[in-house]
Amino acid sequence: MKNNIRHLLTLSFAGLCFVSNTFATNPLILDQFTADPTARVFEGKIYLYPSHDIPPVPGRTRTNWFCMEDYHVFSSENLTDWKDHGVILNQTNVAWANSNGYSLWAPDCVFKNGKYYFYFPAPAKEGRGFRIGAAIADKPYGPFMPEPKPIEGVRGIDPCVLMDKDGNAYLFWAGGSRVSVAKLKDNLLELDSKPQLITNLPAKGLVEGPFAFERNGIYYLTYPHAQTNAERLEYSTSTNPMGPYQQTGVILDESASGCWTVQHSIVEYQGQWYLFYHDKDLSPDFDKNRSVRADYLYFNEDGTIKKVIPTLRGVGVVDAKSKIQIDRYSAISKDGVSVSFLDETNRFEGWKISLNGTNTWVRFNSVDFGKNKLKSVNVRADSAMGGSVQIRLDKVGGPVLAKVKIGKAWKIYHSKAVGVPTGIHDLVVTQSGNNNVELDWISFE
């Protein structure tokens, strides 16, 4: 009875939008840990289906391991403002899953025949190992109703469903450091072919987290591969969703942070392709609490994928009237710039950037100044000895929009602004003095 009540409560919250601490920069979500992001385009929006990392505590999971008991879904029309639609599935709602497994790993979601099918792995209540199940909804944000049984014939993790142009669907999943594929029946809940192990993937090291898609007649099978201490994103290509696949290249190198995993997805939205992935931005000392990122992805003329260089800046256009998170920079001066947490005891508060010394600077791109010229600027900042910054347009030597004196305390400092443009431009903050100025955010009005 308690589980039924909890299930109804969970479903009643699904579809409600919660205020979420999100920005147009990396990481995308700043009020919780998110990982393994699958991005899909539904109803003209990007819907993001990540897994949900939770700091482990005794009794939930083993020490220093992943702890994941539910799924949220987020949506955005502009890749800048993200809505958290709340919990769409909890491990206690799935009849066949271990309700104390804390291992709801990388999911996926697809649309067919007026329904949304959410696929997820979980440790089985009976027997050993992971199974893959589905939950169905009328809307991309739920409420999702889990099927009473997992998909027969599938054992593994990290499901991905490729919806082909001819209407056929193919389920990919990982297990035993390898990737398998099978065709699905029209109901998307049963296999229509025997599972087939995909050969010719890297023979050494862990291969998991498959994500498959089609572009211009080429089928791309992308996957994290850990041959050394951490995973990097690689891909293989084929002319058939079932293969054979040929190893083709690297999408993303091993993370500079040393994050062990890098599950991901690739999606086209409004004519631009994006890579969604994760890193350990909010938990630099523990890579089982991860955070979702997004960066632009491009193809060469022959269909090969250009390597993605990860950024802090991300992909969203930022409103000049919002709190511009200058610490998520596009570029910085060679020396004298550093980034650190505002509050080490609460890292969800985000970061600050320090300009320390003469001729230090930071650039932040794609700021939308709108159609009406703005008149002033606010800067939340601090300077131990007192200092000042110049806010410039487009480049380090660009026109000065404002000069702002910074005092010896964290507060909001105000200044008039002149020559503020309209439209989208880059923003550059420079310091010509020999002081240390710390900046949180900038906002125009």
matplotlib code that plots the C-alpha trace (Angstrom):
import matplotlib.pyplot as plt

x = [0.0, 2.8, 4.5, 1.2, 0.8, 4.4, 3.8, 0.7, 2.5, 5.4, 3.1, 1.2, 4.4, 5.4, 4.7, 4.9, 7.7, 10.0, 12.2, 15.7, 19.1, 20.0, 22.1, 23.2, 26.6, 28.3, 27.2, 23.5, 22.0, 23.3, 20.9, 21.4, 23.8, 22.9, 24.6, 24.2, 22.2, 19.9, 18.6, 15.6, 13.5, 9.8, 7.1, 9.6, 11.7, 14.8, 13.9, 16.8, 16.6, 19.6, 20.3, 20.3, 23.4, 22.8, 25.6, 26.0, 25.2, 25.4, 22.6, 21.9, 24.8, 28.3, 31.0, 32.3, 30.0, 27.1, 23.8, 20.9, 17.3, 15.1, 15.0, 14.1, 13.3, 14.3, 13.2, 14.3, 13.3, 16.5, 19.2, 19.5, 16.5, 15.8, 12.7, 12.8, 9.6, 10.4, 10.7, 9.3, 10.3, 11.6, 13.1, 10.2, 7.7, 9.1, 7.5, 10.3, 13.3, 15.2, 13.6, 16.9, 19.2, 20.2, 21.4, 19.0, 21.7, 21.7, 18.1, 16.5, 13.2, 11.5, 8.1, 5.9, 2.1, 1.2, 3.1, 6.5, 8.5, 11.1, 13.7, 15.9, 18.1, 17.8, 19.0, 16.4, 14.4, 14.8, 18.0, 21.2, 22.3, 20.6, 17.5, 16.0, 12.4, 10.1, 7.6, 5.0, 3.4, 1.2, 3.6, 7.4, 7.4, 5.0, 3.4, 5.2, 3.7, 6.3, 5.6, 5.1, 8.0, 11.3, 11.9, 12.3, 15.7, 17.6, 20.1, 22.4, 22.5, 22.4, 19.5, 19.3, 16.5, 17.2, 14.0, 14.8, 13.3, 11.4, 9.6, 11.6, 13.1, 16.3, 17.4, 21.1, 22.4, 25.7, 26.8, 30.0, 32.0, 30.3, 27.3, 24.4, 21.5, 18.1, 15.1, 12.0, 8.5, 6.0, 4.9, 8.5, 8.2, 9.3, 12.3, 11.6, 15.0, 17.6, 20.1, 23.2, 26.6, 28.2, 31.7, 34.6, 34.4, 37.5, 38.6, 40.4, 38.9, 35.4, 32.8, 29.4, 26.8, 25.9, 24.0, 23.0, 21.6, 21.3, 22.4, 22.5, 22.3, 25.1, 24.4, 26.5, 27.2, 28.8, 30.1, 32.4, 35.6, 37.9, 41.2, 43.3, 42.1, 39.1, 36.6, 36.7, 33.9, 34.5, 32.3, 31.8, 29.7, 27.6, 25.1, 22.7, 21.5, 22.4, 25.9, 28.5, 30.1, 33.6, 35.6, 35.8, 37.1, 37.1, 34.5, 35.7, 39.1, 39.4, 38.3, 41.0, 39.3, 39.9, 36.2, 36.0, 32.7, 31.4, 28.0, 26.3, 23.9, 24.0, 21.0, 20.1, 18.0, 17.0, 19.7, 22.6, 24.0, 24.9, 26.8, 25.4, 27.7, 28.8, 31.8, 32.4, 32.3, 30.3, 32.1, 35.8, 36.9, 34.3, 33.4, 30.3, 28.5, 28.4, 27.0, 25.5, 27.1, 26.5, 28.7, 28.4, 29.2, 30.1, 30.5, 33.1, 31.9, 32.5, 30.3, 33.0, 32.6, 34.9, 36.4, 34.5, 36.6, 34.8, 34.0, 32.8, 30.8, 28.4, 25.9, 23.1, 22.7, 22.6, 20.3, 22.4, 19.8, 20.3, 23.2, 25.9, 28.1, 31.4, 33.4, 32.0, 34.3, 34.9, 38.6, 41.0, 44.3, 47.4, 48.3, 46.6, 43.1, 41.7, 38.3, 37.2, 34.0, 32.1, 31.5, 33.4, 30.8, 28.0, 29.3, 25.9, 26.4, 28.7, 32.0, 33.9, 36.7, 39.8, 41.6, 45.0, 47.5, 48.1, 46.3, 44.3, 41.0, 38.1, 35.8, 32.2, 30.5, 27.0, 25.4, 22.0, 21.7, 18.2, 16.7, 16.7, 20.0, 20.8, 22.0, 23.8, 25.6, 25.7, 28.7, 28.8, 32.4, 35.1, 38.6, 40.8, 42.7, 40.2, 40.3, 38.4, 37.4, 36.5, 33.7, 34.4, 32.6, 33.6, 37.4, 40.1, 40.8, 37.2, 35.1, 34.6, 31.0, 31.6, 34.3, 33.4, 35.1, 35.2, 35.4, 36.8, 33.6, 31.4, 28.5, 26.9, 28.7, 26.9, 28.0, 26.6, 27.1, 27.7, 27.6, 25.8, 24.9, 21.8, 21.8, 24.3, 27.9, 30.8, 31.6, 35.1, 36.1, 39.6, 41.8, 44.6, 45.7, 47.9, 45.1, 43.2, 39.5, 37.0, 33.9, 30.6, 28.3, 27.5, 24.1, 22.9, 19.8]
y = [0.0, 2.4, 1.8, 2.4, 5.7, 6.7, 5.8, 8.0, 10.9, 10.6, 10.6, 13.6, 15.7, 14.6, 17.3, 20.1, 22.6, 23.5, 26.5, 25.1, 26.8, 26.6, 28.7, 29.0, 27.7, 24.5, 22.8, 23.2, 22.3, 23.8, 22.7, 18.9, 16.4, 15.1, 12.6, 10.4, 12.9, 11.9, 14.9, 14.5, 17.0, 16.7, 19.3, 21.8, 21.7, 20.0, 17.5, 16.3, 12.9, 12.5, 10.1, 11.6, 11.3, 11.5, 11.8, 8.3, 7.7, 4.5, 2.2, 3.5, 2.1, 0.9, 3.5, 5.7, 4.4, 5.7, 6.3, 6.9, 6.3, 8.3, 10.3, 14.0, 15.5, 19.0, 21.0, 24.1, 26.1, 28.1, 26.0, 28.8, 28.5, 24.9, 23.8, 20.9, 18.9, 16.9, 13.2, 11.0, 7.6, 6.2, 2.8, 2.1, 2.4, -0.4, -3.7, -5.8, -3.8, -3.9, -1.1, -0.6, -0.9, 2.8, 2.0, 3.8, 4.4, 6.0, 6.3, 7.2, 8.3, 8.1, 9.0, 6.8, 6.5, 9.3, 7.9, 8.5, 5.5, 6.0, 3.2, 2.7, 0.0, -1.3, -4.2, -6.9, -7.8, -11.5, -13.0, -11.2, -8.4, -5.5, -5.6, -2.9, -1.7, 0.9, 3.4, 5.1, 8.5, 10.8, 13.7, 14.0, 15.1, 12.3, 11.0, 7.8, 4.5, 1.7, -1.6, -4.5, -6.5, -5.7, -6.3, -10.0, -11.2, -8.1, -8.0, -5.0, -1.3, 2.1, 1.6, 3.7, 3.4, 4.5, 5.4, 4.9, 6.8, 3.8, 3.6, 0.6, 0.9, -0.6, -1.1, -0.8, -1.6, -2.3, -5.3, -7.2, -4.3, -4.7, -3.4, -5.3, -4.4, -5.9, -4.7, -3.9, -4.8, -2.0, -1.8, -0.9, -3.2, -6.6, -7.7, -8.5, -10.1, -12.0, -9.8, -9.3, -8.4, -5.6, -6.6, -4.6, -2.2, -1.6, -5.0, -3.8, -1.8, -0.9, 0.0, 1.2, 3.9, 3.4, 6.2, 5.7, 8.1, 8.5, 11.4, 11.5, 7.8, 7.1, 5.3, 6.5, 4.3, 6.4, 5.1, 5.8, 3.7, 3.4, 1.9, 3.7, 5.5, 7.3, 7.2, 9.1, 9.3, 7.3, 6.3, 3.8, 4.1, 1.8, 1.9, -0.3, 0.1, -3.5, -3.1, -4.1, -1.0, 0.4, 2.2, 5.8, 8.3, 10.2, 12.7, 13.8, 13.2, 12.0, 14.8, 17.0, 16.7, 13.0, 12.2, 8.4, 8.3, 10.4, 9.1, 11.3, 11.9, 13.8, 15.7, 18.2, 21.2, 24.1, 23.2, 22.9, 19.7, 19.4, 17.0, 16.5, 14.8, 15.1, 16.0, 16.5, 20.3, 20.5, 17.6, 17.8, 15.3, 12.7, 11.6, 9.7, 13.1, 14.5, 17.4, 17.7, 19.8, 20.7, 21.9, 22.4, 19.5, 19.7, 17.3, 17.3, 17.1, 13.4, 12.8, 12.3, 14.1, 16.9, 16.5, 18.5, 20.7, 21.0, 24.5, 26.2, 28.6, 26.0, 26.8, 29.1, 32.8, 34.9, 37.9, 41.0, 41.8, 38.4, 37.6, 36.8, 34.1, 35.6, 32.7, 30.4, 32.1, 31.8, 32.9, 34.3, 36.1, 33.8, 34.6, 36.0, 34.4, 31.7, 30.2, 28.9, 28.1, 30.9, 28.7, 25.5, 24.3, 24.7, 24.2, 24.5, 28.3, 28.2, 30.0, 33.2, 34.4, 36.2, 38.8, 39.1, 41.5, 43.9, 43.5, 40.4, 39.8, 37.4, 37.1, 35.8, 35.4, 35.5, 38.1, 39.4, 43.1, 43.2, 46.0, 48.9, 50.3, 49.6, 52.4, 50.9, 47.9, 46.0, 43.9, 41.5, 41.6, 42.0, 43.3, 42.9, 46.1, 47.9, 47.9, 48.5, 46.8, 47.9, 46.3, 46.2, 45.2, 42.2, 42.2, 43.1, 46.4, 47.0, 50.1, 50.6, 50.3, 51.0, 51.5, 50.0, 50.6, 47.6, 47.9, 45.7, 43.7, 41.3, 43.4, 44.7, 47.7, 50.0, 52.2, 54.1, 52.4, 54.2, 53.0, 49.8, 48.1, 46.2, 42.6, 39.8, 40.6, 39.3, 40.9, 41.4, 42.4, 43.8, 45.0, 47.3, 47.8, 45.5, 44.4, 41.2, 41.6, 38.7, 38.7, 36.7, 38.1, 41.1, 42.4, 45.3, 47.4]
z = [0.0, 0.9, -2.5, -4.3, -2.5, -3.2, -6.9, -7.1, -5.4, -7.8, -10.8, -9.4, -9.4, -12.9, -15.3, -12.8, -13.5, -10.7, -10.4, -11.2, -10.8, -14.5, -16.9, -20.5, -19.5, -18.5, -16.4, -17.4, -14.0, -10.8, -8.1, -8.3, -9.8, -13.3, -15.6, -18.7, -20.6, -23.5, -25.4, -27.7, -29.7, -28.8, -29.5, -30.7, -27.6, -26.3, -23.6, -21.5, -19.8, -17.5, -14.7, -11.2, -9.0, -5.3, -2.7, -1.3, 2.4, 4.5, 3.7, 0.2, -1.8, -1.3, -0.3, -3.0, -5.7, -7.8, -6.0, -8.4, -7.3, -9.7, -12.9, -13.6, -17.1, -18.1, -21.2, -23.0, -26.1, -26.3, -24.7, -22.1, -19.8, -18.5, -16.7, -14.3, -14.6, -11.5, -10.9, -13.7, -12.3, -9.0, -8.3, -5.9, -8.7, -10.9, -10.0, -11.5, -10.1, -6.9, -4.9, -3.0, -6.0, -6.4, -9.9, -12.3, -14.9, -18.4, -19.9, -23.2, -24.5, -28.0, -29.5, -31.6, -32.3, -29.9, -27.0, -25.3, -24.4, -21.6, -21.4, -18.3, -16.8, -13.2, -11.1, -11.2, -8.1, -9.0, -10.4, -10.9, -13.1, -14.9, -17.0, -19.2, -18.9, -20.3, -19.0, -21.2, -21.2, -23.3, -22.8, -22.9, -19.2, -18.1, -16.0, -17.0, -16.2, -16.0, -17.6, -15.2, -16.7, -18.3, -22.0, -22.6, -23.9, -22.9, -20.1, -19.7, -19.2, -21.0, -23.5, -26.7, -29.3, -32.9, -34.7, -38.3, -41.2, -42.4, -39.1, -37.7, -34.3, -33.0, -29.3, -28.4, -25.0, -23.2, -21.2, -20.5, -21.9, -25.3, -27.2, -28.6, -30.9, -31.7, -33.8, -31.8, -32.7, -33.5, -29.9, -28.9, -26.0, -27.5, -29.6, -33.2, -33.7, -31.7, -29.9, -32.0, -30.6, -32.5, -33.6, -34.7, -31.7, -29.6, -28.3, -25.2, -22.4, -21.3, -24.0, -22.8, -23.1, -26.8, -28.6, -32.2, -34.8, -38.6, -40.7, -44.5, -44.8, -42.4, -39.1, -36.3, -33.2, -30.6, -27.3, -24.3, -24.4, -21.4, -22.5, -19.8, -16.7, -18.1, -20.9, -24.2, -26.8, -29.9, -32.9, -35.6, -38.8, -41.0, -43.8, -41.8, -38.2, -37.4, -38.8, -39.6, -38.1, -38.8, -36.2, -37.4, -34.9, -31.6, -30.7, -27.3, -25.6, -22.0, -19.6, -18.3, -14.9, -14.8, -14.7, -15.3, -17.3, -20.2, -21.2, -23.8, -26.6, -29.9, -31.3, -34.1, -33.0, -35.2, -37.8, -35.3, -33.9, -30.2, -28.0, -24.5, -22.0, -18.4, -16.2, -12.5, -12.4, -9.2, -7.5, -8.5, -5.8, -6.5, -10.0, -9.1, -8.6, -12.1, -14.0, -17.5, -20.2, -23.8, -26.6, -30.4, -32.7, -36.3, -39.3, -42.1, -45.7, -45.8, -42.8, -40.2, -36.9, -35.9, -32.5, -29.8, -27.6, -24.2, -23.0, -19.8, -21.9, -23.4, -26.1, -24.9, -25.8, -22.6, -22.0, -21.1, -18.4, -16.7, -14.3, -16.8, -15.2, -16.3, -14.7, -17.5, -19.9, -23.6, -23.3, -20.7, -20.7, -20.6, -17.0, -13.9, -14.2, -12.0, -11.2, -7.8, -6.0, -4.3, -1.3, -0.8, 1.7, -0.9, -4.4, -5.9, -5.4, -8.4, -9.1, -9.1, -11.4, -10.3, -12.4, -10.6, -12.0, -14.8, -18.2, -17.2, -18.9, -19.5, -22.5, -22.5, -25.9, -27.2, -25.0, -26.3, -25.6, -27.1, -29.3, -26.8, -25.6, -22.0, -19.7, -16.8, -15.4, -12.1, -11.1, -8.1, -7.1, -4.5, -4.3, -1.2, -1.8, -3.9, -7.7, -10.9, -14.1, -17.6, -19.5, -23.2, -26.4, -28.5, -27.9, -25.4, -27.1, -27.9, -27.0, -23.3, -22.2, -18.5, -15.9, -12.5, -9.2, -7.0, -3.2, -0.4, 0.2, -1.8, -3.0, -6.1, -7.7, -10.1, -13.0, -15.9, -19.3, -22.6, -26.2, -25.3, -28.6, -29.6, -30.8, -29.9, -29.0, -27.0, -23.6, -22.3, -18.8, -18.4, -15.5, -16.1, -12.5, -10.4, -8.0, -7.5, -8.5, -8.0, -10.1, -9.6, -12.3, -14.5, -15.5, -17.6, -17.2]

ax = plt.figure().add_subplot(projection="3d")
ax.plot(x, y, z, "-o")
ax.set_aspect("equal")
plt.show()
